[in-house]
Each structure stands twice: as C-alpha cells, then as structure tokens.
Amino acid sequence: SVLGYYDQPAPITLSYVAKSGRRTGALHTPDFLSLREDGVEIIECKAEDELLRLTEDMPNRYQRSAEGRWICPPGQEVASGYGFRYRVVSSAELDPNFTRNITFMADYLDERAPEPDPNAKARIVEVVGTRIGISIQELLDLCPGTKPEEVYSVIGKGYAFVDLRQAPIIDWDKAFVFASPELARACRVLTAASQKQWTKNGNGVLVAVGTEVLWHERRYTVANHNARILVLTTEGQSIEIQRDVFDAAVSGGEIVQENGIVPATNPKVVEASLAATPEELAEALKRLKAVQAADPAVVGVTPRTLDRWKKDYREAEEIHGSGFLGLLPRERKRGNRTLRFPPAVYDLADKVLNDDYLTLKQKGRLPVYARFRDACVSAGHAPPSYQWFCERIRELDKYRATKARKGKRAAYQFEPRTESTGSQRTCDRPFERVHIDHTQLDLQLISSTTGKPIGRPWLTLAIDECTRRILAFYVSFDEPSYVCCMAVLREIVRIHGRLPDRVVVDNGKEFSSCDFELLAARYEMAIEKRPPAKPRFGSVIERMFGTINTQLLYQLWGNTQATKRNVRTVTKSNDPANLACWTLAEFDPLLSEYLYRI
C-alpha cells in the first residue's frame, strides 16, 4: 500500500508546553514522508533509549499511548492540519530478524540483480515444490553442486519464498524455504494446530520439573533442568543428560511425553535451577542418588546427614513440587544476612555518597566519611566504622561512580558492552560493513633522492568487518583528507571489483567532505559514523593498527619506539631519524606483502 518514501521532507514547527510550564516551539525535520494508498504519513524515527530519555525531558512532546505506542501530540496536531498522519517509530518496533535479513538480502532483492542460473533455479524450484517447507541446509544437501548464493538469488527474484521474520537466513537449519507466501502462511497454521494437538495428546515434550517422559519405553521424570543439562530420575536412579542430546532425542522421536499434562513450574524452581552453578548441580545430583539409594550403607555419608537430605527433599517436594530443589547446596547463603544497622543509616550513607563523593570535586574517602559520621550523630545513630563506609564505596557501580567523579570519558572503560559496540559482529557477509580509518605509522622514512629522513607516513586502512580481511590500504605523507579516502576506495575497486555496501568511519572532517559524500551517494554506499570518544566501536580497525606496529614496524630500522617510551633517553645513536633506512617506494611493497599475504 506504500507508493513512495521521501526522506527528510520540509521542516515543520512543533508547538508544545515545555517541562518548565512555558510554551515553546521547535523547528523539526521529519525523517520520512510516506505516500500511501490510504493517505500521507509523516514518520519520525528514534532509538528506544532516546525516547525514554526524551519523554522525561519533553513529557508533552513524546508520550506513550494507551496501546503502548510512542506518539508525538504536537506532530499529530501539525499533520492533521494537512490531513496527514504523524507516526513515531521506535527502534524497539523493528524486528531484529527482518532487519538483519533484509540487509543481508539487499543485493539479491535489488531489481538490477542478475537472474539466477537457469539450471540451478530449476533444481531449487523443483525440490522446494515437492515439500511444505524445507530448510536451506536440507535444500543444499538435496541439490548437490548448488551454491548458497544461487539459493539466495532464487529467493530474491521471487521464485521461492522465505519468511524474513522467521529466523536469520544465514542459519540454514532454521530458515525454511517455501514455494509461495501462501504456503508459508498455511504451514504456520498447520504447525500451530499440530503443536496444540501434541500437547493435548502427549506426542510433544515440554520440559518442566515433574514432567514424565518415555525414552525407549522407560518412564523418566524431569527432576531439574537448566539451559545446559537435565536431571532425569527413574526407578530410584538419576542420570544427567546434556540439553542438546535430550533435544536431539526429542526431535528424532526417541523421547515422547506420556501425557499432555505439564506440571505448573514454580517461578522459584526456575530461578533456583538457572542460578545454580555446575558444581552445585553435581553435588545435588550426588545427594539425590544417596537419598534414592536402596542400601543406605553404601552412600558414604553419616545417617544423620542422610536423614537431613531426605528431610530437605520431602519439604522441597511439598512446597515447590521438586524435591531436587531442596538438595541444592546453600553454602553461598551462609552467614548473618540481617542488616547490622538501622535502615536510616544506610539511607544516610547513600545520601552522603551521592551529595559529596559522587561529584566532580573528587573528594577523598576520609572527609566524606567525616560528614557521614556527623550526620549519623546528628540523627541519633551510632556511626559505623570507616572500614564499613569504604566497603560501601567499593560496592558502588564502577561505571556510575567513575562517570560521576571523573566524567564519561574516564568511565567509558567500565561501561557495559552492548551489541552495538565493536565487540560483536553486526554483519553476515563480506562487504556489508567496511571500516576505514587513518593512523600515523611508528616508522621514520627517508627521501629516495637525498637519503635524509622526511618523517612518518600516514596509513589509511579498509577492513571488512565480517571476514576481518584487509581489503585495501593507502600510504602517503599527506595528512588525512578526502584524497586518502578516495584513494583507498579506488584500491578496493581495483582489487575486488566493487565498493562496500556501508563504510564505518569516525567523525574526522575528511569523512564529511562533499567529495566523499557525493561518491557514496552516487554508488549507493551508506556512511555510518562511529560515536565520538567511543573507541570500542572502532575496535575492529584500531586493533589492527596495533598489530601492524608490533608484528612489522617494530622489527624495522627507524621505528619510533624510543621516542614514544621516554624521549629523554634518545641520543644520536638511537634516534629513529638517524637509524631510518626505508624509502616510501621500498616500504610500500613490504607493507603490501604483510597486509595481503601474511
């Protein structure tokens, strides 16, 4: 029903009451204007965490509707004046599988993409047409010689169908191919009905504490489980089985549920099972075998200990429906856990820490404790010791404390990692995301004509995020500029015959130049800027710079280690400028050999 999208349409003025109570106006440029068969829609896109922050700073501009959707009342007011609709799209509304798959399939879905090989297309369509859904892995197995790219091409051209919201398309075991979208929808309905029937008739297996299953005509009861292992009991014996082995037996039909009555799982049982360590589960399993042993004399524990375990087992079974829960060791919970001081003392400590310690003044612990002690005395409480107060400080979140005392840049090293940082891959194929950055090399070069040192060269590097392969490099004595950016992109095309889909760059002015952006626009290459002062987002390429230094440059005459460590120890005999012997013409092929072949 969408006829077209137009990005960044004409600005509109939003009028609303600010948090201060005064009416304010803001000139706002929407992200998209959507022309649809049922009307025109103005679209504003925001990250979910940003909307949560804005709803506190601008409560009358961003709100949640009764249905839980984000709305912008002043935007709706402006749009309704033109007969349009106004919609706020949050990042939380985007299906992660669909977003990932649509990015992966972009080249295959492009109308300019070439047609798939006719022979490969015929084989794939024939196999898919004989089944109500087939995994990509099974499809490749049944079509020997067929390449995954040919399957993607057939899907992209519409000769076969994959629900892009179902699973990542690169996960061949979970992504299923159908002859048509209608068959995929019918399959979903049939699958839902079958699962409901399985639960009713007992042909499916739902894992829960107390569930009874049949395995090779022998009845087992699930005593406990977590993401890694299950503990099954039968006729007084207990066995431990890996979760993937259990799931494989279920898939193969070896394990079935005897009846569809699945015991209700107490949240406390689930919580305790997931929180238990492998060592605690092993100890609980040992105790369970002792409790269920036919001959108490062979269990290797005293009768008193055995009686206590049996008592714990019976109590847990009565209270939680799982006796195994009562056998889990509780050593971690030992000790006096009651508060040593009145709650008001803890509140005073938190208040003093927030007001005096967690500030940019960076007060020391002793003066802050002195104020806390005076506050306790004034309130009529006996002040805790200085050691107790220091322990309270050590319990503070390190990221929050460092940010409050030293700023966000100093606290960045303690910030929890997220999927959007450079610690995890966010692409599925080569050339989807390519990182480009510059560094000045730790090596002095000399002139090819005079033989005198002329300085350290600059290296521009392009690395593919998916494969971690270096796609191209460019070395020169010129400081980073649009020329370096153009040169490294030209090298990518010369070597690989194509440009990246997306380049990830920092906020240097050379990456915001008109020439660089025009080139990206001309060849539909997206530019993604890394957040400033967030080195983790560039860890893919920053790590390579360090590797080049340690593995190559520091093995050559003229490297600048001496000047980086302690400039006072540099003399004529160890000055890198006097030791330099490489020219740019000699160094370039050496670097090429290292980056491309070693």
C-alpha positions in Angstrom: 0.0 0.0 0.0 3.1 2.3 0.1 3.6 4.3 -3.1 6.8 6.0 -2.1 9.1 7.3 0.6 10.7 10.7 0.7 13.5 11.3 3.2 13.9 14.5 5.2 10.9 16.4 3.8 10.2 20.1 4.5 10.7 21.1 8.2 7.6 21.7 10.4 7.2 23.8 13.6 6.1 21.8 16.7 4.5 23.9 19.4 4.1 22.3 22.9 4.4 23.1 26.6 7.9 22.5 27.9 8.7 20.8 31.2 9.1 24.3 32.7 5.5 25.1 32.0 6.2 27.6 29.3 5.0 27.1 25.7 7.9 26.6 23.3 8.3 25.9 19.6 10.9 23.8 17.7 11.7 23.6 14.0 11.7 19.8 13.3 12.7 18.0 10.1 10.9 14.6 10.0 12.8 11.5 8.8 10.4 10.4 6.1 7.2 11.3 4.3 5.3 8.2 3.2 2.8 8.3 0.3 0.2 5.5 0.8 -2.9 4.5 -0.9 -4.9 5.4 2.2 -3.2 8.8 2.8 0.0 10.6 3.6 2.1 9.8 6.7 4.9 11.8 8.4 7.4 9.5 10.1 9.9 10.3 12.8 12.4 7.6 13.8 14.1 7.4 17.2 16.0 4.9 19.2 14.1 3.4 22.1 16.5 4.6 24.8 16.5 8.1 23.3 12.7 8.1 23.5 12.8 7.0 27.1 15.1 9.9 27.9 13.1 12.5 25.8 9.8 11.5 27.5 11.3 12.8 30.8 12.9 15.9 29.3 9.9 16.7 27.0 6.8 15.0 28.5 4.4 16.9 26.3 6.2 16.2 23.1 6.8 12.4 23.4 4.3 10.2 25.2 3.1 6.6 25.2 -0.4 5.9 24.0 -2.9 3.7 25.8 -1.9 0.9 23.4 1.8 1.3 24.4 2.9 3.0 21.2 5.0 6.2 21.1 3.2 9.3 19.9 4.1 13.0 19.4 1.0 15.1 20.1 2.4 18.3 18.6 3.4 16.4 15.5 0.0 14.9 15.2 -1.6 18.3 15.5 0.5 19.8 12.7 0.0 16.7 10.5 -3.8 16.7 11.0 -3.9 20.3 9.7 -2.8 19.0 6.3 -5.0 15.8 6.5 -1.9 13.7 7.2 -0.9 11.2 9.9 2.1 11.5 12.2 3.9 8.4 13.4 6.8 7.9 15.8 8.8 4.7 15.0 10.9 3.3 17.8 13.9 1.0 17.3 12.1 -1.5 19.6 9.4 -1.9 16.9 11.9 -3.2 14.4 12.1 -7.0 14.0 15.7 -8.0 14.5 15.5 -11.0 12.2 13.8 -8.9 9.4 16.3 -6.1 9.7 19.2 -8.5 9.6 17.8 -10.5 6.7 16.8 -7.5 4.6 20.3 -6.1 4.9 21.8 -9.5 4.0 19.5 -9.9 1.0 19.7 -6.3 -0.2 21.8 -7.2 -3.3 19.6 -10.1 -4.2 16.4 -8.1 -3.8 17.7 -5.3 -6.0 15.7 -5.1 -9.3 19.1 -4.7 -11.1 20.4 -8.0 -9.7 21.0 -10.6 -12.5 18.8 -13.6 -12.9 19.9 -16.8 -11.2 21.5 -19.6 -13.3 18.6 -21.4 -15.1 19.8 -24.9 -14.2 20.3 -24.0 -10.5 16.9 -22.3 -10.5 15.2 -25.3 -12.0 16.7 -27.7 -9.4 15.8 -25.5 -6.5 12.3 -24.8 -7.6 11.7 -28.5 -8.3 12.8 -29.6 -4.8 11.0 -26.8 -3.0 7.8 -27.6 -4.9 7.7 -31.1 -3.5 7.7 -30.1 0.1 5.7 -28.0 2.5 8.7 -26.1 3.7 12.4 -27.2 3.5 15.4 -25.8 5.4 18.1 -24.2 3.4 20.6 -26.8 4.7 18.4 -29.7 3.5 17.8 -27.9 0.2 21.6 -27.6 -0.4 22.0 -31.3 0.6 19.4 -32.4 -1.9 20.8 -30.2 -4.7 24.5 -31.2 -5.0 26.6 -28.6 -6.6 24.2 -25.7 -5.8 25.8 -22.7 -4.1 24.1 -20.8 -1.3 24.3 -17.6 -3.5 22.1 -19.4 -6.0 19.5 -20.1 -3.4 19.6 -16.5 -2.2 19.2 -15.3 -5.8 16.2 -17.6 -6.4 14.6 -16.2 -3.2 15.5 -12.6 -4.1 13.8 -12.9 -7.5 10.7 -14.4 -6.0 10.9 -17.9 -7.4 10.8 -19.2 -3.9 9.8 -17.7 -0.5 11.4 -17.3 2.8 9.8 -15.5 5.8 12.4 -13.0 6.6 11.0 -12.6 10.1 11.3 -16.3 10.9 15.0 -16.7 11.6 18.3 -15.4 10.3 18.7 -16.6 6.7 22.3 -17.5 7.3 21.2 -20.0 9.9 20.5 -22.7 7.3 18.9 -25.2 9.8 16.3 -22.7 10.9 15.5 -20.7 7.8 12.8 -22.6 5.7 12.1 -22.1 2.0 8.5 -22.4 0.6 7.1 -22.5 -2.9 4.9 -19.4 -2.1 4.0 -17.0 0.7 0.5 -18.6 0.9 2.1 -22.0 1.5 4.2 -20.5 4.3 1.2 -19.0 6.0 -0.7 -22.3 5.7 2.3 -24.1 7.2 2.3 -21.8 10.2 -1.4 -22.5 10.8 -0.9 -26.3 10.5 2.2 -26.1 12.8 0.3 -24.2 15.5 -2.6 -26.7 15.3 -0.2 -29.7 15.4 1.6 -28.3 18.5 -1.7 -27.8 20.2 -2.7 -31.4 19.4 0.7 -32.7 20.6 0.2 -31.0 23.9 -3.3 -32.5 24.2 -2.5 -36.0 23.1 1.0 -36.2 24.6 3.1 -36.5 21.4 5.2 -33.4 22.2 7.6 -32.8 25.0 7.5 -29.7 27.2 10.3 -29.6 29.7 9.4 -28.7 33.3 10.2 -30.0 36.7 8.0 -33.1 37.3 7.3 -33.8 33.6 7.2 -37.5 32.8 8.6 -38.7 29.5 9.1 -42.1 27.8 12.5 -43.0 26.5 12.9 -46.4 24.9 9.7 -47.5 26.7 11.1 -46.5 30.1 9.5 -43.8 32.2 11.6 -40.9 33.4 10.8 -37.8 35.5 12.5 -34.4 35.0 13.9 -33.6 38.4 15.7 -30.4 37.4 16.9 -28.6 34.3 18.7 -25.5 33.1 20.0 -24.3 29.7 22.8 -26.9 29.7 21.7 -30.1 31.4 18.7 -32.1 32.6 18.5 -34.4 35.6 16.1 -37.3 35.0 15.1 -39.9 37.6 13.7 -43.4 37.1 13.2 -46.3 39.5 15.3 -44.8 42.2 18.2 -43.9 39.8 19.2 -40.5 38.5 21.0 -39.6 35.3 22.4 -36.4 34.0 22.0 -35.6 30.3 23.2 -32.7 28.1 20.4 -30.5 26.9 21.4 -30.8 23.2 21.4 -34.6 23.5 17.9 -34.5 25.0 16.6 -32.2 22.3 18.1 -34.4 19.6 16.4 -37.4 21.1 13.1 -35.5 21.1 13.5 -34.4 17.5 14.2 -38.0 16.5 11.1 -39.3 18.2 13.1 -41.3 20.8 11.7 -39.3 23.7 8.0 -38.6 23.9 5.8 -37.1 26.6 3.4 -39.7 28.0 0.6 -37.3 28.6 -0.1 -33.7 27.9 -0.5 -32.7 31.5 2.5 -30.5 32.2 3.0 -29.6 35.8 3.0 -25.9 36.6 6.5 -24.6 37.0 7.0 -22.7 40.2 9.0 -19.5 39.5 11.2 -20.2 42.4 12.1 -23.6 41.0 13.1 -22.0 37.7 15.1 -19.2 39.4 17.0 -21.7 41.6 17.7 -24.0 38.7 19.1 -21.3 36.5 21.1 -19.7 39.3 22.8 -23.0 40.3 26.4 -23.5 39.3 27.6 -26.7 37.6 29.3 -27.7 40.9 26.1 -27.2 42.9 24.1 -29.2 40.4 26.7 -32.0 40.6 26.5 -32.0 44.4 22.7 -32.0 44.3 22.8 -35.0 41.9 25.2 -36.8 44.3 22.8 -36.2 47.2 19.8 -37.3 45.1 21.5 -40.7 44.4 22.2 -41.0 48.1 18.5 -40.3 49.0 17.2 -42.8 46.4 19.8 -45.5 47.2 18.3 -48.8 48.1 21.1 -49.6 50.6 21.9 -46.6 52.9 25.1 -48.2 54.0 26.8 -47.6 50.6 26.1 -43.9 50.2 29.3 -42.8 52.1 27.7 -40.3 54.5 26.6 -40.4 58.1 23.0 -41.5 58.9 22.3 -38.0 60.3 23.4 -36.3 57.1 21.3 -38.7 55.0 18.3 -38.1 57.2 18.7 -34.3 56.8 18.9 -34.7 53.0 15.8 -36.8 52.9 14.0 -34.2 55.1 15.1 -31.4 52.8 13.9 -33.4 49.7 10.5 -34.1 51.2 10.0 -30.4 52.2 11.0 -29.1 48.9 8.7 -31.5 47.1 5.8 -30.5 49.2 6.4 -26.7 48.9 7.8 -26.3 45.4 6.9 -29.6 43.7 10.5 -30.5 43.2 12.5 -32.4 45.9 15.7 -31.9 43.9 15.5 -28.2 44.7 15.9 -29.0 48.4 19.2 -30.8 47.7 20.9 -27.9 46.1 23.8 -26.7 48.4 23.2 -23.5 50.2 26.7 -22.6 51.2 26.5 -19.3 49.3 23.7 -18.2 51.6 25.6 -18.9 54.8 26.2 -16.1 57.3 24.2 -13.5 59.1 22.4 -11.6 56.3 20.4 -9.3 58.6 21.1 -5.6 58.5 23.7 -4.6 61.1 22.4 -1.0 61.4 19.0 0.7 61.2 17.8 1.3 57.6 18.1 5.1 58.3 21.9 4.7 58.5 22.1 3.1 55.0 19.9 5.9 53.7 22.3 8.5 55.2 25.3 6.7 53.7 23.7 6.7 50.2 22.7 10.4 50.6 26.2 11.5 51.6 27.8 9.4 48.9 25.6 11.0 46.2 26.0 14.6 47.6 29.7 14.5 48.5 31.5 11.6 47.0 29.9 11.1 43.6 30.8 14.6 42.3 33.5 16.1 40.1 35.2 17.6 43.2 36.6 14.0 43.7 36.6 14.3 47.5 38.6 11.7 49.3 37.0 9.0 51.4 38.1 10.3 54.8 36.5 13.8 54.6 33.3 12.2 53.1 33.2 9.7 56.0 33.7 12.6 58.5 30.5 14.2 57.1 28.7 10.9 57.2 29.7 10.3 60.8 28.5 13.8 61.8 25.2 13.1 60.0 24.7 9.9 62.0 25.4 11.6 65.3 23.0 14.4 64.5 20.3 11.9 63.6 20.9 10.0 66.9 22.5 6.9 65.3 25.8 5.2 66.2 28.1 5.8 63.2 29.5 2.7 61.5 33.3 2.3 61.2 35.4 3.8 58.4 36.1 0.3 57.1 32.3 -0.2 56.7 32.0 3.1 54.9 34.9 2.2 52.5 33.2 -1.2 51.8 30.0 0.7 50.9 32.0 2.7 48.4 33.5 -0.4 46.9 30.0 -1.8 46.3 29.1 1.2 44.1 28.7 0.5 40.4 32.2 1.3 39.0 30.9 2.8 35.8 28.4 5.1 37.6 31.0 6.1 40.3 33.7 6.9 37.7 31.4 8.8 35.5 30.1 11.0 38.4 33.7 11.7 39.7 35.8 11.8 36.5 33.4 12.2 33.6 32.0 9.9 30.9 35.3 9.5 29.0 37.2 8.2 32.0 34.2 5.9 32.8 34.0 4.5 29.3 36.3 1.6 30.1 33.8 0.4 32.7 30.7 0.8 30.5 28.9 -2.4 30.0 29.3 -3.8 26.5 26.3 -3.9 24.2 25.6 -5.5 20.8 26.2 -2.1 19.1 29.8 -1.8 20.2 32.7 -3.2 18.3 32.9 -6.3 20.4 30.4 -8.2 18.4 29.9 -8.7 14.7 26.9 -7.0 13.3 27.1 -8.2 9.7 26.6 -11.6 7.9 28.5 -11.3 4.6 31.6 -9.6 3.1 31.4 -6.0 2.0 28.3 -5.4 4.1 30.3 -3.2 6.6 33.8 -1.9 5.9 35.8 0.1 8.5 38.1 2.9 7.2 40.4 4.9 9.4 43.9 6.5 9.4 46.9 6.3 11.6 50.4 7.8 11.5 52.9 4.9 11.4 55.6 4.4 14.0 58.4 4.4 11.4 60.7 7.1 10.0 61.2 7.0 6.2 63.9 8.7 4.2 63.9 10.5 0.9 64.7 8.4 -2.2 66.8 11.3 -3.6 68.6 12.8 -0.7 68.7 9.9 1.7 67.6 12.2 4.6 64.7 11.4 6.9 61.5 13.1 5.8 59.1 11.9 8.6 56.5 9.3 9.4 53.9 8.3 6.8 50.2 8.1 7.2 48.3 4.8 6.6 44.7 4.6 5.5 43.2 1.2 6.0 40.0 -0.6 5.0 38.9 -3.7 6.8 35.9 -5.9 6.2 34.0 -6.4 9.4 32.6 -9.9 8.6 35.8 -11.6 7.4 38.3 -9.3 9.2 40.2 -9.2 6.0 42.2 -6.1 4.9 40.6 -5.0 1.7 42.9 -2.2 0.8 45.4 0.3 2.1 47.0 3.6 1.1 50.2 5.1 2.4 51.4 8.7 1.8 53.0 11.6 3.7 49.8 13.7 3.3 47.7 14.2 6.4 44.2 12.5 6.3 42.0 14.2 3.7 39.3 13.3 1.2 42.2 12.3 -1.2 43.2 9.4 1.2 39.5 8.3 1.4 39.1 8.3 -2.4 42.4 6.5 -2.9 41.6 3.6 -0.5 38.1 3.2 -2.1 39.7 3.2 -5.5 42.1 0.4 -4.3 39.1 -1.6 -3.1 37.5 -1.4 -6.6 40.8 -2.2 -8.3 41.4 -5.3 -6.2 37.9 -6.6 -5.6 35.9 -5.0 -8.4 33.2 -3.5 -6.2 32.5 -1.0 -3.4 31.3 -1.7 0.1 27.6 -1.5 1.0 28.4 0.5 4.1 31.5 2.2 5.4 32.0 2.8 9.1 34.2 5.9 9.8 34.9 8.3 12.6 34.0 11.9 12.8 37.0 13.3 11.0 36.3 16.2 8.7 37.6 14.2 5.7 34.7 11.8 6.0 32.3 14.6 5.9 33.7 16.2 2.8 31.5 17.0 -0.1 33.5 14.7 -2.5 33.4 11.7 -0.2 29.6 12.0 0.4 28.9 12.6 -3.3 30.8 9.4 -4.1 28.9 7.5 -1.5 25.6 8.8 -2.8 26.5 8.1 -6.4 27.2 4.5 -5.8 24.5 4.0 -3.0 27.2 3.4 -0.3 25.9 4.2 3.2 28.1 6.1 5.6 27.9 5.2 9.3 29.7 7.4 11.8 31.1 6.0 14.9 30.1 7.8 18.2 32.8 10.3 19.3 35.1 9.1 22.2 33.8 5.5 21.8 36.9 3.5 20.8 35.1 0.2 21.1 33.0 1.0 18.1 36.3 1.1 16.1 37.9 -1.9 17.8 38.0 -3.9 14.5 40.4 -1.5 12.9 42.1 0.0 16.0 43.3 -3.4 16.9 44.9 -3.9 13.5 46.9 -0.7 13.8 48.5 -2.1 17.0 49.1 -5.4 15.3 50.9 -3.7 12.4 53.2 -1.9 14.9 54.1 -4.9 16.9 54.5 -7.5 14.2 56.0 -5.4 11.4 57.2 -1.9 12.2 58.9 -2.7 15.4 61.1 -5.2 13.5 62.4 -2.5 11.1 65.2 0.1 11.4 63.8 3.5 12.1 60.8 2.6 14.2 59.9 5.2 16.8 59.6 3.1 19.9 62.4 5.1 21.6 60.7 8.4 21.2 57.4 7.0 22.4 58.7 5.5 25.6 61.0 8.1 27.1 62.2 11.0 24.9 64.9 11.9 27.4 66.8 8.7 26.7 67.0 9.5 23.0 70.5 10.2 21.7 72.1 10.5 18.3 73.0 6.8 18.4 69.4 5.6 18.9 67.4 8.4 17.3 65.0 6.8 14.9 65.6 9.6 12.4 69.3 8.6 12.3 68.5 4.9 12.0 65.9 5.3 9.2 66.8 3.4 6.0 63.5 2.7 4.3 62.1 4.8 1.4 58.4 5.0 0.7 58.9 3.1 -2.6 60.7 0.3 -0.7 58.3 0.2 2.2 55.1 0.1 0.2 55.6 -3.4 -1.3 56.8 -4.7 2.1 53.6 -3.4 3.7 51.5 -4.9 0.9 53.1 -8.3 1.3 52.4 -8.2 5.1 48.8 -7.0 4.8 47.6 -9.1 1.8 49.6 -12.3 2.1 50.9 -12.9 5.6 
